[in-house]
Every structure is written in C-alpha cells, then in structure tokens.
Amino acid sequence: MRNFRSASSTSVLAAVFLTALQLIVSTRPAVAQTRELSKADVDRLMKELSNWGRWGKEDQFGTLNLITPEKRVQAAGLVKSGVSISLARNVEKQTAVDNQMPFVHTMLSTGKGDGDQWVTDSFNVAYHGIAHTHMDSLCHLVHEGKLYNGFSQQEIAATGAGKLSIHHVKNGIFTRAILIDVPRLRGVKYLEPGTAIYPEDLSAWENRAGVKVGSGDVLLIRTGKWARRNELGAWDISKDGLAGLHASCAKWLRDRDIAMLGSDAASDVLPSQVPDVAFPVHLLTLNAMGTPIFDNCDLEELATVANRLNRWEFLITAAPLPVEGGTGSPLNPIATF
C-alpha cells in the first residue's frame, strides 16, 4: 500500500508539472519561432486580405474609412490627463549610414541686414526611407501594374499621383491608437536588427496589456530601433536589417480591421524572410488592404509614459501636408492620454 501511494503521488505531481509546463509554453510569446512563407503564399494573401471594392470601386481612403465619426468620439473619450507626446523624430540633418538624404534646412534671411526685419528659411526633405517620420499614402506602392483598389499604375505621372494622393487625408487622423511594446514583452531594451515579430507576439501583448486592437485603430509597433541607435549608433540596414513584423502578421492585422499601421522602423522585418518579396507587410497593407503606414515614429517617450500610466491605448492625431499628387508626407503624430 505504501508503494502504491508513493507511485500515485508521483504520477499526480508529474501530471501537475506537465500541465503547468504546457500552459507556460502555450502562453509564451514567439521569440525564436520561424515561419516559412513563399512568394506564392504572399500572392495568395494579396487576394485573401484584399479590401479592393469594399468601399466602392472609386474609393481612395482604404481603411481610413473605418475612422468614423463615432470612432472619433470614442477616441476623444480616451483623453483623461491631457498629457501629449510627439511621436516624431527630430529631423535628421546629418548624413549617416541610415540617412543618405538628410533634411535640408536653408536660411533665406536672418533679419540682420539693413532694413531687414524678417527671418525666413526653407525646408527640403526626401522623406521616404528609414530616417524621417512620415506617412505612406496608398499610391506609394505598385504591384503588378496596380495600386490599391485596382487603380492603374498609369495614374502615376511625373507631376504626381492622379489617384490615392496624400491630399485626400488633409482632414487628418483622429482615432484610438494602441502601442505594442515588443521589447518590453520580451524583456529586452530593444530588438536586434533582423528580429521578426509574429502574430503570437501581438496577441500575447493584448493579453498582457488588457487591451484588444479593434476596427478603426492605429496600431503602433515598438521595436526599440531609436533606443538602439541612440546607444550604439547608426547601422547599415542593407547589411544588418531591421526588426519588424513578419509577413504572417498581415492576416492578424486584417482580422483586427485596423485603420493604420505604424512603427519606429519600417514595419517589415528586414530581410523579410520571404524569398523574392522585399517588403511583404508594406505590400499587403498598402496595396491589398488599403492601409496607410506611419514609418520611423519615435516611440521611446511614448513607451515610457504608457508603462508609467499602465495605459496602452490613447488618442492619436496627425495631419499630413495636403500635397496634391503626393505619395506621402513628413508629419508629427501626437499621442494624448
């Protein structure tokens, strides 16, 4: 009887241990997981996740249609303390390995001349890339001769984009945003270049933060790119890459029906881990889903404040320059708690 009880107790303890281990594994964020997707898989997702025609064949707003008047009112209700934080990186005026086209600021007059009281200047910026905080319009990416919603590549001329131009967003972005802080989730200061983020990470953060991404939201992904750059200096992304979303996250984004995607980097993990597809997340969001993108947001202060307040949802506002024909715009998104 004594031996039977001992064996029985051992079995019970083993079963409890195994159950606990299975629970830990099932809830652990995907840190080292790999996904194999091919170009054929991305081509399939282009069709499965498409929003072409959802808001009519002439639609030029894409998922910004999801930011309804009701959504704006809901977002306004998130403002409790009135604390505002800029998500824009101060403009980068110096040439660097990750900034081959720096922001050019030219003084036109200093007010020091005889009878000259005005101080004026001019700005020149090639904002696409990985240095400047900017918004990608839906005309930014062509796939197989087509833009979002089936508009022809022929709509793009030397004078600008005839369809899907940034000027359509002149009334601005005003909605709820949610920050997903992946380095905090994984217990590190920042993600190393080339680190992929998977759908399991996004869901794990929702569970940890107690907030669920929903229709009409702006989703912001922190990789810690600027924290790493501030600590270690700039790096050559063509050699070392960038941390970002794996292409397998696209369905997760479509299921949540977000209005916009943003990150402190390029949203895509680089290299993309999908052979022959360089920027699958950009492709699936901008071209298939009609979801505009914020690139190169500075999310460091936002992450600090959100963690202190334990609030990962907030109002986001942003107003791109209404340039007719423009493929995007530099801008200064603001988060308000």
N, C-alpha and C positions, 0 to 999 in steps of 0.2 A: 504493500500500500504506500509506503514511504517513497519508493522509487517511482511509482505511478504518479504521485503528486508532484514530485520533482520534475518529471518529464512534462507533465501537464502545464506546470507553471512556466517552464522554459518555452513551451510552444506558444503560450499566451503572450509572453514577453516578446518573443520573436515576431509574432503577428502584429503586436502594437508597434514595434520598431519599424517593421516593413511598411505598415500603413503610414506612419509618420514620415518615413523617407520618401514614399510615393507622393505624399502631399507637398513636401518641400520641393521635389523635382518638378511637380506639375505647376507650381506657382512661381518657380524661379524664372527671372527674365532671361530671354535668349541672348546669351553673351557670346558664346563661341559657335553657335549654330550656323550652318551654311545652307544655302538654298541654291539649287541648280535650276536656272531658268535659261531658256534659249531664245533666240530671235523669234522663232515660231510661237513661243509662249507669249512674248510681248505683242506680236501681231494679233494673237487671239484675244489678249486683254484689250487691245485697241478697240475691238468690236464689242466685247462683253461689257466694258466700262463706259462706253460712249454715251455722251449726252447730246449728240447731234440730233437736232429736230425736237428735242424735249420742250423747248420754249418757242418753237416755230422755226421755219427754215431761214428767216431773216434775223434771227437772234444774234446779238453781238455782245451780250453781257455774260453768257455762260452761267456758272454757279453763283455769280453775284446776284442773280435773280432770287436767290434764296435769302438774301438780306432784305426781308420785307419790312414794311412799317411796324408790324407787330414785333419783329425781331429787334428792331432798333429800340423800341420802347423797353423791351426786356433787357437789352444791353445797358440802357441808361440806368435801369434799376440796380445795376451792379455797383454803381458808384456810391460808396459808403463813407470813405475817409477823405476823398478828394485828392489823394496822392497821385501825381502824374509822373511818368518815367518815359524818357525818349528811348526809342529802340534803334536810333540811327547812330552809326559810327561817325565820329568827326571825320570830315573829308580828308582823304589821304593825298597830300600834295607832293609827297616824295616818291620817286621811282624806287621800286623794290621788286624782288623776285616774284612777288604775287600781285604787283601793281605796275604793269608796264605802261599804262596810260593814266598817269596821275591827274588829279583835279588841278586845273589851271586857273589861278586867281590873279587877275591883272588889274593893277590900279590905273585908272584913267585920269584921275585928277586928285590932288591931295589937299586942295584948299590953301596952299601956301603961296600961290602966285599972286601978283598984283591984281587986286580986284576980284580974285577968285575965292569965293566962299564955299563952293560945293566940293564935297568929297565923293567921288564916284569910282566904280570898278566894274569889271565884267567877269563872268564865270564861263569856263569851257570844260565839259566833262564827257568822256566816253564811259557811261555809267555801267553798261553790261560787263560782266566779269565777276571776279571774286573780291574786289576791294571796296566798292561803294554800295551803300544801302540803296536798294532800288526795287521797283515793281516791274515785273514782266507782264506786258499786255498779251492778249491772246493771239496777236499777229506775230509774236516773237519766234514761233517755231513752225516750220513747214515739214510735212510728212507726205511723201509720195505725191507731191504736187498740190496738196490740200492744206488749208488752215482749218481751225476749229469750225465745226458746223458745215463742213463741206465747201467753204469758200475757196475759190481757186487761188493758187499761187500768183496768178496773173494780176490779182488785186494789189500786189506789192510792186510799186514803181520807184523810180529814182527820186520822186518827190515825196514818197512816204507810203503808208499803208492805206489803201482805199477801204478796207474793212477791218474791224476789230481793233481800231486805233485806241490809244490810251485816253484820248479826249472824251471817249464815251464814259469814262469814270470821273468826270470833272465834279460830280456831286459828292465824291469821296466815299471812304469806307467808314462805317459806323456800326459796329456789331460786337458780339461777345467773342473774346479770344480765350484760348486755353494754352498754357505753356506746358510742354512735356520736357522735363529736365532729365535727359538720359544719363549724363554723368552722375547726377545725384542718385538716380535709380541704381546705377552700377557701383556706387561708392568710390568714384574717382573724381579728380579735379576737372578732367577733360578727356574726351575720346581721342585716341591716337588716329592719325591720318589713315584712311582706308578702312576704318571700322564701320561695319554695317549695322544698321538698326532694323529690327524685324517687327512684324505685326505683334508678336508676343510681348515685345518691349512696350509698345503703345498701350496695349490692354493692361499690362502689369502696372503702368503708371496710372491709368484710370483708376484701378483698384486701390493703389496706394494713396492717391490724392483725393479719392472720393468724389470724382467729377467725371462725367461722361461727355465726350465730344458729340455734338449734335448738328442738325441741319442749320446751315447759315453761319456756322462758326468759322473763325480764323484759327487754324492750328499752327502753333509755333513750336519748332523743334530745336532745343538747345543741344549742341554737340560740344560746346566749350571751345570752339575754334579761336575766339578772340582771347580767352584766358591763356590758351597755349601760345598764341602768337606773342602776347604781352610778356610771357615768361621766357620763351625760348627763341623768339624772333620769327621772321617770315620764313616760309619754306616753299619749295617749287612743287606745286600740285601736279605738274605733268610727270614728276618722278615719284613723289610720295603720296599723292592723292589727298582726299578729304573724307572725313567721316560724314555719314548721311544715311538716308533711307535706302534700304534695299528695294528693288522693284516689286517684290512680293507685298510691300505695304500698300500698293496702289488700290487693291480691292478693298482693304480696310478703310482707306480714305473715301472711296466711293460709297461704301456701305454707310459711313457716318454722314455722307452728303455735306461735306464741308464747303464753305464759300471760297476760302483761300487757304493756301499752304505757305508757310514761311519758315525760315531757319536762319541761323547765324552763319551758314555756309551756302552751299548751292542746292540744298535739299537732297540731291542724289549723293549716294556714296560713290567715290571715285578712287580707283577704277570701279566701273559699275557692276562687275561680276556677271554681266550678261554679255557673252561674246557677240561682237558686231553691233552692239547697241550702246552708244556712249552715255546718253542721259535718259534712261528709260522713265524715270519719275517725271522729269520735265515733259517728256513726250506724252505720257499717259495723262498727266494733269492738264497741261496747256492745250494739247491738240485733241485728245479724245474726250476728256471730261469737261473742258472749258473752264478750268480752274486757274485763275491767275496766281502768281507767286511773288512773295517778298523774298529777296535774296540779301544775304550779308547783314542781317539785323544784328545789332549789338544787344545780346540778351543777358549780359552779365549782371548789371544792376537789377534788372527785372527779376532774375532768378533769386538774387539775394533778398529783395523785398518780398517776393511771393513766398519764400521759405519762412521769413520772419513773421509774416501775417498768416501763414498757412492758408493762403488763398491762391489758387492756380487758375482761376477764371477772373476776367476783368473786361472792362470796356476797351476796345481798340478803335482809334481814329487815325485816318491817313488821307492825305489829299494829293494825288499826283498832279503834275503840271498838265493842263489841258492842251497838249500839243497835237493838233490835227495831223494824222498820219504817223504819230509816234509809236514806237514799238515798246515803250515803257516809260519810266520816269524815275529820276532820283527823288527821294522823298524822306520824310521824317515821321514814321509811325509813333503814336503816343499811346501808352497803356495808362489807364486811370482806374484806381481801386476805390 
